[in-house]
Amino acid sequence: MYSCLRCNTPSPGEELDRLPEIKCICGFRVFVKNRPPIVKTIRAV
């Protein structure tokens, strides 16, 4: 799942692959991949 950097509209990756150019409905071309907020803790040695 990707979201537009300007308007934060979500769009799936399959939809972006089908289109001839990667562009949001607002006209912006920069997308950010949505990632789950997982925090890794590492013990110090």
PDB file of N, CA, C and O in Angstrom, chain B, residues numbered from 101:
ATOM      1  N   MET B 101       0.851  -1.171   0.000  1.00  0.00           N
ATOM      2  CA  MET B 101       0.000   0.000   0.000  1.00  0.00           C
ATOM      3  C   MET B 101       0.898   1.236   0.000  1.00  0.00           C
ATOM      4  O   MET B 101       1.843   1.330   0.784  1.00  0.00           O
ATOM      5  N   TYR B 102       0.597   2.165  -0.874  1.00  0.00           N
ATOM      6  CA  TYR B 102       1.336   3.412  -0.988  1.00  0.00           C
ATOM      7  C   TYR B 102       0.388   4.575  -0.736  1.00  0.00           C
ATOM      8  O   TYR B 102      -0.825   4.444  -0.904  1.00  0.00           O
ATOM      9  N   SER B 103       0.938   5.704  -0.335  1.00  0.00           N
ATOM     10  CA  SER B 103       0.122   6.900  -0.148  1.00  0.00           C
ATOM     11  C   SER B 103       0.850   8.095  -0.752  1.00  0.00           C
ATOM     12  O   SER B 103       2.079   8.157  -0.772  1.00  0.00           O
ATOM     13  N   CYS B 104       0.057   9.037  -1.241  1.00  0.00           N
ATOM     14  CA  CYS B 104       0.599  10.244  -1.854  1.00  0.00           C
ATOM     15  C   CYS B 104       1.237  11.117  -0.775  1.00  0.00           C
ATOM     16  O   CYS B 104       0.712  11.230   0.333  1.00  0.00           O
ATOM     17  N   LEU B 105       2.357  11.724  -1.103  1.00  0.00           N
ATOM     18  CA  LEU B 105       3.060  12.550  -0.122  1.00  0.00           C
ATOM     19  C   LEU B 105       2.340  13.876   0.103  1.00  0.00           C
ATOM     20  O   LEU B 105       2.432  14.445   1.191  1.00  0.00           O
ATOM     21  N   ARG B 106       1.636  14.373  -0.889  1.00  0.00           N
ATOM     22  CA  ARG B 106       0.950  15.659  -0.762  1.00  0.00           C
ATOM     23  C   ARG B 106      -0.425  15.529  -0.113  1.00  0.00           C
ATOM     24  O   ARG B 106      -0.703  16.200   0.881  1.00  0.00           O
ATOM     25  N   CYS B 107      -1.298  14.664  -0.669  1.00  0.00           N
ATOM     26  CA  CYS B 107      -2.682  14.608  -0.182  1.00  0.00           C
ATOM     27  C   CYS B 107      -2.959  13.383   0.681  1.00  0.00           C
ATOM     28  O   CYS B 107      -4.055  13.252   1.226  1.00  0.00           O
ATOM     29  N   ASN B 108      -1.982  12.478   0.816  1.00  0.00           N
ATOM     30  CA  ASN B 108      -2.081  11.293   1.681  1.00  0.00           C
ATOM     31  C   ASN B 108      -3.202  10.347   1.243  1.00  0.00           C
ATOM     32  O   ASN B 108      -3.808   9.679   2.081  1.00  0.00           O
ATOM     33  N   THR B 109      -3.482  10.285  -0.059  1.00  0.00           N
ATOM     34  CA  THR B 109      -4.488   9.372  -0.596  1.00  0.00           C
ATOM     35  C   THR B 109      -3.874   7.986  -0.745  1.00  0.00           C
ATOM     36  O   THR B 109      -2.849   7.849  -1.413  1.00  0.00           O
ATOM     37  N   PRO B 110      -4.465   6.951  -0.144  1.00  0.00           N
ATOM     38  CA  PRO B 110      -3.892   5.604  -0.275  1.00  0.00           C
ATOM     39  C   PRO B 110      -4.200   5.000  -1.639  1.00  0.00           C
ATOM     40  O   PRO B 110      -5.276   5.215  -2.197  1.00  0.00           O
ATOM     41  N   SER B 111      -3.237   4.237  -2.173  1.00  0.00           N
ATOM     42  CA  SER B 111      -3.450   3.517  -3.426  1.00  0.00           C
ATOM     43  C   SER B 111      -2.609   2.250  -3.385  1.00  0.00           C
ATOM     44  O   SER B 111      -1.456   2.286  -2.953  1.00  0.00           O
ATOM     45  N   PRO B 112      -3.172   1.129  -3.831  1.00  0.00           N
ATOM     46  CA  PRO B 112      -2.429  -0.129  -3.810  1.00  0.00           C
ATOM     47  C   PRO B 112      -1.341  -0.148  -4.885  1.00  0.00           C
ATOM     48  O   PRO B 112      -1.410   0.595  -5.865  1.00  0.00           O
ATOM     49  N   GLY B 113      -0.353  -0.995  -4.692  1.00  0.00           N
ATOM     50  CA  GLY B 113       0.750  -1.102  -5.640  1.00  0.00           C
ATOM     51  C   GLY B 113       0.325  -1.644  -6.985  1.00  0.00           C
ATOM     52  O   GLY B 113       0.909  -1.283  -8.006  1.00  0.00           O
ATOM     53  N   GLU B 114      -0.691  -2.513  -7.012  1.00  0.00           N
ATOM     54  CA  GLU B 114      -1.162  -3.065  -8.282  1.00  0.00           C
ATOM     55  C   GLU B 114      -1.763  -1.973  -9.168  1.00  0.00           C
ATOM     56  O   GLU B 114      -1.634  -2.014 -10.391  1.00  0.00           O
ATOM     57  N   GLU B 115      -2.414  -1.008  -8.547  1.00  0.00           N
ATOM     58  CA  GLU B 115      -3.000   0.093  -9.320  1.00  0.00           C
ATOM     59  C   GLU B 115      -1.908   0.953  -9.943  1.00  0.00           C
ATOM     60  O   GLU B 115      -2.065   1.430 -11.066  1.00  0.00           O
ATOM     61  N   LEU B 116      -0.811   1.155  -9.235  1.00  0.00           N
ATOM     62  CA  LEU B 116       0.284   1.962  -9.770  1.00  0.00           C
ATOM     63  C   LEU B 116       1.007   1.236 -10.895  1.00  0.00           C
ATOM     64  O   LEU B 116       1.527   1.881 -11.806  1.00  0.00           O
ATOM     65  N   ASP B 117       1.052  -0.106 -10.851  1.00  0.00           N
ATOM     66  CA  ASP B 117       1.705  -0.873 -11.909  1.00  0.00           C
ATOM     67  C   ASP B 117       0.895  -0.857 -13.203  1.00  0.00           C
ATOM     68  O   ASP B 117       1.472  -0.916 -14.289  1.00  0.00           O
ATOM     69  N   ARG B 118      -0.416  -0.779 -13.107  1.00  0.00           N
ATOM     70  CA  ARG B 118      -1.277  -0.808 -14.294  1.00  0.00           C
ATOM     71  C   ARG B 118      -1.224   0.497 -15.082  1.00  0.00           C
ATOM     72  O   ARG B 118      -1.353   0.481 -16.306  1.00  0.00           O
ATOM     73  N   LEU B 119      -1.041   1.605 -14.411  1.00  0.00           N
ATOM     74  CA  LEU B 119      -1.080   2.906 -15.076  1.00  0.00           C
ATOM     75  C   LEU B 119       0.214   3.151 -15.856  1.00  0.00           C
ATOM     76  O   LEU B 119       1.274   2.682 -15.443  1.00  0.00           O
ATOM     77  N   PRO B 120       0.145   3.881 -16.979  1.00  0.00           N
ATOM     78  CA  PRO B 120       1.368   4.148 -17.754  1.00  0.00           C
ATOM     79  C   PRO B 120       2.344   5.080 -17.039  1.00  0.00           C
ATOM     80  O   PRO B 120       3.552   4.993 -17.259  1.00  0.00           O
ATOM     81  N   GLU B 121       1.838   5.965 -16.189  1.00  0.00           N
ATOM     82  CA  GLU B 121       2.722   6.828 -15.404  1.00  0.00           C
ATOM     83  C   GLU B 121       2.249   6.832 -13.959  1.00  0.00           C
ATOM     84  O   GLU B 121       1.054   6.715 -13.684  1.00  0.00           O
ATOM     85  N   ILE B 122       3.187   6.965 -13.053  1.00  0.00           N
ATOM     86  CA  ILE B 122       2.853   6.949 -11.631  1.00  0.00           C
ATOM     87  C   ILE B 122       2.477   8.370 -11.226  1.00  0.00           C
ATOM     88  O   ILE B 122       3.333   9.245 -11.099  1.00  0.00           O
ATOM     89  N   LYS B 123       1.175   8.577 -11.026  1.00  0.00           N
ATOM     90  CA  LYS B 123       0.691   9.906 -10.658  1.00  0.00           C
ATOM     91  C   LYS B 123      -0.553   9.747  -9.796  1.00  0.00           C
ATOM     92  O   LYS B 123      -1.387   8.877 -10.048  1.00  0.00           O
ATOM     93  N   CYS B 124      -0.671  10.582  -8.788  1.00  0.00           N
ATOM     94  CA  CYS B 124      -1.832  10.574  -7.903  1.00  0.00           C
ATOM     95  C   CYS B 124      -2.989  11.323  -8.569  1.00  0.00           C
ATOM     96  O   CYS B 124      -2.810  11.965  -9.605  1.00  0.00           O
ATOM     97  N   ILE B 125      -4.173  11.234  -7.965  1.00  0.00           N
ATOM     98  CA  ILE B 125      -5.323  11.958  -8.507  1.00  0.00           C
ATOM     99  C   ILE B 125      -5.160  13.469  -8.347  1.00  0.00           C
ATOM    100  O   ILE B 125      -5.800  14.243  -9.059  1.00  0.00           O
ATOM    101  N   CYS B 126      -4.300  13.890  -7.407  1.00  0.00           N
ATOM    102  CA  CYS B 126      -4.055  15.322  -7.227  1.00  0.00           C
ATOM    103  C   CYS B 126      -2.981  15.839  -8.187  1.00  0.00           C
ATOM    104  O   CYS B 126      -2.771  17.049  -8.274  1.00  0.00           O
ATOM    105  N   GLY B 127      -2.292  14.939  -8.914  1.00  0.00           N
ATOM    106  CA  GLY B 127      -1.271  15.349  -9.870  1.00  0.00           C
ATOM    107  C   GLY B 127       0.142  15.216  -9.350  1.00  0.00           C
ATOM    108  O   GLY B 127       1.092  15.438 -10.101  1.00  0.00           O
ATOM    109  N   PHE B 128       0.310  14.863  -8.097  1.00  0.00           N
ATOM    110  CA  PHE B 128       1.632  14.723  -7.496  1.00  0.00           C
ATOM    111  C   PHE B 128       2.212  13.359  -7.857  1.00  0.00           C
ATOM    112  O   PHE B 128       1.455  12.398  -7.986  1.00  0.00           O
ATOM    113  N   ARG B 129       3.521  13.243  -8.025  1.00  0.00           N
ATOM    114  CA  ARG B 129       4.138  12.002  -8.482  1.00  0.00           C
ATOM    115  C   ARG B 129       5.016  11.321  -7.440  1.00  0.00           C
ATOM    116  O   ARG B 129       5.737  10.377  -7.763  1.00  0.00           O
ATOM    117  N   VAL B 130       4.965  11.782  -6.204  1.00  0.00           N
ATOM    118  CA  VAL B 130       5.799  11.199  -5.152  1.00  0.00           C
ATOM    119  C   VAL B 130       4.918  10.371  -4.224  1.00  0.00           C
ATOM    120  O   VAL B 130       3.963  10.885  -3.643  1.00  0.00           O
ATOM    121  N   PHE B 131       5.246   9.083  -4.089  1.00  0.00           N
ATOM    122  CA  PHE B 131       4.502   8.177  -3.231  1.00  0.00           C
ATOM    123  C   PHE B 131       5.413   7.649  -2.135  1.00  0.00           C
ATOM    124  O   PHE B 131       6.621   7.511  -2.324  1.00  0.00           O
ATOM    125  N   VAL B 132       4.818   7.359  -0.992  1.00  0.00           N
ATOM    126  CA  VAL B 132       5.537   6.814   0.159  1.00  0.00           C
ATOM    127  C   VAL B 132       4.914   5.475   0.496  1.00  0.00           C
ATOM    128  O   VAL B 132       3.690   5.342   0.510  1.00  0.00           O
ATOM    129  N   LYS B 133       5.750   4.478   0.768  1.00  0.00           N
ATOM    130  CA  LYS B 133       5.230   3.167   1.127  1.00  0.00           C
ATOM    131  C   LYS B 133       4.789   3.185   2.586  1.00  0.00           C
ATOM    132  O   LYS B 133       5.537   3.613   3.464  1.00  0.00           O
ATOM    133  N   ASN B 134       3.571   2.717   2.835  1.00  0.00           N
ATOM    134  CA  ASN B 134       3.052   2.651   4.201  1.00  0.00           C
ATOM    135  C   ASN B 134       3.638   1.435   4.900  1.00  0.00           C
ATOM    136  O   ASN B 134       3.529   0.313   4.405  1.00  0.00           O
ATOM    137  N   ARG B 135       4.248   1.657   6.031  1.00  0.00           N
ATOM    138  CA  ARG B 135       4.870   0.576   6.792  1.00  0.00           C
ATOM    139  C   ARG B 135       4.248   0.509   8.186  1.00  0.00           C
ATOM    140  O   ARG B 135       3.856   1.534   8.743  1.00  0.00           O
ATOM    141  N   PRO B 136       4.159  -0.686   8.744  1.00  0.00           N
ATOM    142  CA  PRO B 136       3.627  -0.800  10.104  1.00  0.00           C
ATOM    143  C   PRO B 136       4.621  -0.231  11.115  1.00  0.00           C
ATOM    144  O   PRO B 136       5.830  -0.314  10.900  1.00  0.00           O
ATOM    145  N   PRO B 137       4.136   0.338  12.201  1.00  0.00           N
ATOM    146  CA  PRO B 137       5.036   0.938  13.193  1.00  0.00           C
ATOM    147  C   PRO B 137       5.661  -0.113  14.110  1.00  0.00           C
ATOM    148  O   PRO B 137       5.277  -0.234  15.273  1.00  0.00           O
ATOM    149  N   ILE B 138       6.618  -0.868  13.590  1.00  0.00           N
ATOM    150  CA  ILE B 138       7.300  -1.897  14.375  1.00  0.00           C
ATOM    151  C   ILE B 138       8.625  -1.320  14.865  1.00  0.00           C
ATOM    152  O   ILE B 138       9.429  -0.825  14.075  1.00  0.00           O
ATOM    153  N   VAL B 139       8.838  -1.389  16.163  1.00  0.00           N
ATOM    154  CA  VAL B 139      10.072  -0.889  16.753  1.00  0.00           C
ATOM    155  C   VAL B 139      10.881  -2.079  17.224  1.00  0.00           C
ATOM    156  O   VAL B 139      10.404  -2.892  18.016  1.00  0.00           O
ATOM    157  N   LYS B 140      12.106  -2.179  16.733  1.00  0.00           N
ATOM    158  CA  LYS B 140      12.976  -3.275  17.144  1.00  0.00           C
ATOM    159  C   LYS B 140      13.860  -2.803  18.296  1.00  0.00           C
ATOM    160  O   LYS B 140      14.462  -1.731  18.230  1.00  0.00           O
ATOM    161  N   THR B 141      13.928  -3.605  19.337  1.00  0.00           N
ATOM    162  CA  THR B 141      14.812  -3.291  20.456  1.00  0.00           C
ATOM    163  C   THR B 141      15.979  -4.264  20.432  1.00  0.00           C
ATOM    164  O   THR B 141      15.793  -5.476  20.321  1.00  0.00           O
ATOM    165  N   ILE B 142      17.172  -3.722  20.537  1.00  0.00           N
ATOM    166  CA  ILE B 142      18.396  -4.521  20.509  1.00  0.00           C
ATOM    167  C   ILE B 142      19.134  -4.276  21.811  1.00  0.00           C
ATOM    168  O   ILE B 142      19.343  -3.133  22.219  1.00  0.00           O
ATOM    169  N   ARG B 143      19.528  -5.367  22.458  1.00  0.00           N
ATOM    170  CA  ARG B 143      20.267  -5.228  23.717  1.00  0.00           C
ATOM    171  C   ARG B 143      21.710  -4.820  23.445  1.00  0.00           C
ATOM    172  O   ARG B 143      22.344  -5.311  22.511  1.00  0.00           O
ATOM    173  N   ALA B 144      22.209  -3.925  24.268  1.00  0.00           N
ATOM    174  CA  ALA B 144      23.597  -3.506  24.156  1.00  0.00           C
ATOM    175  C   ALA B 144      24.498  -4.594  24.721  1.00  0.00           C
ATOM    176  O   ALA B 144      24.154  -5.256  25.700  1.00  0.00           O
ATOM    177  N   VAL B 145      25.628  -4.768  24.107  1.00  0.00           N
ATOM    178  CA  VAL B 145      26.560  -5.812  24.560  1.00  0.00           C
ATOM    179  C   VAL B 145      27.569  -5.216  25.509  1.00  0.00           C
ATOM    180  O   VAL B 145      28.444  -5.926  26.005  1.00  0.00           O
TER     181      VAL B 145
END
